[in-house]
Amino acid sequence: MMQREDTSFFLKLIWKSIAIRLRREFGTGGLAFLYHQGRLTGLALAERYRKMGVKNLKNVVENLLIHAFALGRYRGELVHFSYGRPHLQNSIIIRLRDGWECMVAKRHKLNEPSFHFERGVLAGLIEGFLGDRKTVLVEEVKYIAKGDPYCGFTATFPSETR
């Protein structure tokens, strides 16, 4: 019978293989697939956190970071959070370390943004929590594969009133 850490290790191997093979076989289409799967995961997590009684976006993002760490996906840090100021762009900045997608990119010498699945998770989480009316742009602005000390995301989305 497999132990919990054995199962987690096995799942990581599968995801790493998928990330490299999708990129190799389908190019940007494969990367779009990773992002879309991540977005669907984020939408489901938003619903889960809502059912758990999480009431505000900052707590939702913090829960995501704890959840991802507990699953061994990455160590995340919420660096900046700005939401709810009328007439201003909302933004969230997150630093990620030891992320499975970044480590795969570094190992395979991919000198480009590579956190497609996790970027989708963050976008889906924000969209799902705030509602479909939001257009969320999540960009990977730092990446280990390029030599940065960590991977970093910036998420931007419009405020409630314009």
Beta strands, then each sheet from edge to edge (+ up, - down):
strand 1: 75-82
strand 2: 90-97
strand 3: 137-142
strand 4: 151-157
sheet 1: 1+ 2- 4+ 3-
end
